[in-house]
């Protein structure tokens, strides 16, 4: 019964092409089960669920972030910043001149921006859209590149909230006396075994370089639009300065909210404050450049916010289904499948699969880490299995499952940043993710055999 709500959400999202409807039905089914099949109590729990979600400040900031992103992107487009970027790289310097090269800037951005996965997807999508439209690359393929670089890179270069969470979870295992040493040392060792993240980045680059379209991606339409470039709007600063303010703001506020420690900063607060300041600075800068007056600026900002309001609602429902899954202990139920009879050499492979299923069903990699690390580490210690390899399997599985899940905020934000429908992004990305996962699973089995 605990598996029913997340699986309903996933199946309906994949086949009905309406993520909003899928999440709503799954939440109702979950609350119906929790309420012991009592209709009135189900309604009460449903209302209380959303009251609880909306009482969380980080949720409100995340929803505001989703809406403000639309404003920023629309303002950059209307100001001529995107046209200036295309002119600079495609026409003036001929750095981007064909279909294969169109996705390279997004891939590079996905690699070098590792502070926060949402910002990574946002910037990669903003940079990639004009080139993809100019050279006939589908938005679905751009969404795949954004999604396949953001979380994997953040889980490898953990100078961010990912690292803070993992250090805390590992520290809990050290405090419990299960392992000894420093949390940072264990984290570095586990990252070395984060096979899925490494493989996903390699597969993504190969897919870009050789223009490989498989499965539904072959039928995904491209925009086939040429960005109009006006001579009086070839100021690339209209694009670069807002991006710089967003990234710099996130880094700065991560330090401020973490009292000088980047790893302890609040990602949701940093993004919210950064985007708020970015919009204010854009208003001043665009007026100073004579690009927009105040009325034009407000009109573009409101239009962009309206376009992404549905995405914010999907995020809200995704947070609610996560709470339902937590209350029904989906992760713990799935974890109970691993027992003492599992051959030692295959433990890491099994942990990888289990973490993948949990992340796919719940739509959260961080939640999967929180569920699985306290289970996997004692299991590895008790069976005398390689602990760092087991930790790496948890991280890889969490990233892979979250990567594929239609109810994941990472999936939704990558779709949003690329201008791609969520259901299409999930369907087109899945074959590539499965290939990366199969290679990673093989590596976990081989490594498990070698180390044991």
HELIX and SHEET records of a PDB file:
HELIX    1   1 UNK A    4  UNK A   16  1                                  13    
HELIX    2   2 UNK A   19  UNK A   34  1                                  16    
HELIX    3   3 UNK A   39  UNK A   54  1                                  16    
HELIX    4   4 UNK A   57  UNK A   79  1                                  23    
HELIX    5   5 UNK A   81  UNK A   86  1                                   6    
HELIX    6   6 UNK A   87  UNK A   92  3                                   6    
HELIX    7   7 UNK A  101  UNK A  103  5                                   3    
HELIX    8   8 UNK A  104  UNK A  112  1                                   9    
HELIX    9   9 UNK A  117  UNK A  134  1                                  18    
HELIX   10  10 UNK A  139  UNK A  156  1                                  18    
HELIX   11  11 UNK A  161  UNK A  175  1                                  15    
HELIX   12  12 UNK A  183  UNK A  192  1                                  10    
HELIX   13  13 UNK A  195  UNK A  209  1                                  15    
HELIX   14  14 UNK A  215  UNK A  219  5                                   5    
HELIX   15  15 UNK A  231  UNK A  233  5                                   3    
HELIX   16  16 UNK A  237  UNK A  257  1                                  21    
HELIX   17  17 UNK A  262  UNK A  264  5                                   3    
HELIX   18  18 UNK A  267  UNK A  288  1                                  22    
HELIX   19  19 UNK A  294  UNK A  327  1                                  34    
HELIX   20  20 UNK A  330  UNK A  335  1                                   6    
HELIX   21  21 UNK A  344  UNK A  346  5                                   3    
HELIX   22  22 UNK A  347  UNK A  362  1                                  16    
HELIX   23  23 UNK A  365  UNK A  382  1                                  18    
HELIX   24  24 UNK A  387  UNK A  404  1                                  18    
HELIX   25  25 UNK A  409  UNK A  418  1                                  10    
HELIX   26  26 UNK A  422  UNK A  451  1                                  30    
END                                                                             
